Amino acid sequence: MVNPLPILLARGERATDGRFEDVDTGPRWFVFEEAEDVVFWQPRTGQLATSMGRAFALGEDAIYNPGTFAFDNHLNIFADPLEWLRARRDGCIVLDWTRAFDRLRDCPRISVAEEVLLQYRRHMKPPHMPDVYVLASRRVAA
C-alpha cells in the first residue's frame, strides 16, 4: 500500500453481538476503515469489533488485490492487528472465520501466523456438502 488510510481513534465498548458501541467514557479504540465496514481494535484487551458486522477481515482489500500474489508472494494472515501493522499492513486479520473458505479458497498462496493455523485448517473446508444419491438406470426391455 502506497498511501494507507489513517488510523483513527474512538471511545466505546464491544457489544455482545461483536459490534462497536460509542460510549464517551469507554476506552480508546483504534479505528480502521474497510470497504464495507469499519473495524475497531482495543489494543489493551485485544478485542476486535465492527460497526455493521459486514467485514470479513481487517485488511480485506489484500485478498482481492492481484499485487498481493505477484512475483510468487503470499497473502499473509496475521493473528492480531499489532503484527499486521508491524508488517506495514501486508495481509489481513480474519474477523469471521465462518466465511474463510468462501473468501480465501481462490487465493493461490497463503502464509498463516502460527497462532491461527488451527483455525485456518478447521475453517478451510466447505461448510456444507450436499447429500449424494445414485440414480438407478431404467432400462426398458424391447
Secondary structure as GFF3:
##gff-version 3
##sequence-region A 1 142
A	DSSP	beta_strand	8	14	.	.	.	ID=ss1
A	DSSP	beta_strand	20	22	.	.	.	ID=ss2
A	DSSP	beta_strand	28	33	.	.	.	ID=ss3
A	DSSP	beta_strand	38	42	.	.	.	ID=ss4
A	DSSP	beta_strand	47	50	.	.	.	ID=ss5
A	DSSP	beta_strand	57	58	.	.	.	ID=ss6
A	DSSP	alpha_helix	61	64	.	.	.	ID=ss7
A	DSSP	three_ten_helix	66	72	.	.	.	ID=ss8
A	DSSP	beta_strand	75	77	.	.	.	ID=ss9
A	DSSP	alpha_helix	81	86	.	.	.	ID=ss10
A	DSSP	beta_strand	93	94	.	.	.	ID=ss11
A	DSSP	three_ten_helix	97	99	.	.	.	ID=ss12
A	DSSP	alpha_helix	100	104	.	.	.	ID=ss13
A	DSSP	beta_strand	110	112	.	.	.	ID=ss14
A	DSSP	three_ten_helix	114	116	.	.	.	ID=ss15
A	DSSP	alpha_helix	117	123	.	.	.	ID=ss16
###
